[in-house]
Amino acid sequence: MQSLRMIEDWPAPNAATAVVRGADGALLGENGPQERLFPLASVTKLLTAYTVLVAVEEGVFELDDPAGPEGSTVRHLLAHTSGLAFDEHRVMAAPGTRRLYSNAGFDVLAETLTTASGIHFAQYAAEAVFEPLGMRATLLNTAHRSPAGAGGLSTVADLARFAAELQAPKLLDPSTVRSATREVAFPGLSGVLPGFGHRRPNDWGLGFEIRGDKSPHWTGASSSPQTFGHFGQSGTFLWVDPVADAACIALTDLDFGPWAAEAWPPFTDAVLAELGG
């Protein structure tokens, strides 16, 4: 795919990308070092959320089991509606009333899974998600880093396998993935989309941001409202566009900033145009 050459103009010292077709998980194109480890930042939340959903299907806990502040549940934590502050275990709102993007909430998710299963979160993620998908390079260092972002390391090659799973699930019932990625959890709530300001509404699924009609956005102007995924402050993103029947991963070693807000949308539009052509 010629559009993937656009990353060569990004100011990042290193960048890698790939596009994965939804129908069969085929790799449609790639550019850059596919096996290089990059810090994922908040793209890690997708891996954390998927691990939690596996735990739900395995009976470790249920989405509506209590977790976090009083009145909050696993579902609230996944959807950033627990009321916890961004980076501290401080309650800012009643559960279900505001979309408060919260790293602390994902820390609580990992702690809840560890307590309920008796298995450390990083080990559970490796055994339940990474190993079955062949994501051999992916690491969650939660001993000293957060499962919300700082502890995640992966490669484009590994995330291409994960993107294929998101589009044609084998580890989860397809209905579970569809609910987590296509259905807005606690619809109508407004909140801040990190890096892009306040959005009304700020649609989110269960761990996955849903694009909806947000503008500006880190995906493209031609991305469908059904697009879901996440970006990270380390200059990374993963989106899945069900209408285009494809997913795209981009990893860099340059922190998110104006360069990314300017470069990513036209890159995505170029990818989608080439897919549609």
Buried (B, 14 or more C-beta within 10 A) or exposed (E): BEBBEBBEEBEBEBBBBBBBBBEEBEBBBBBBBBEBBBBBBBBBBBBBBBBBBBBBEEEBBEBEEEBBBEEBBBBBBBBBBBBBBBEEEEBBBBBBEBBBBBBBBBBBBBBBBBEBBEBBBBEBBBEBBBEBBEBEBBBBEBEEBBBBBBBBBBBBBBBBBBBBBBBEBEBBEEEBBBBBBEEBBBEEBEBBBBBBEEBEBBBBBBBBBBBBEBEEBBBBEBBBEBBBBBBBBBBBBBBBBBBBEBBBBBBBBBBBEEBBBEBBBEBBBBBBEBBEE
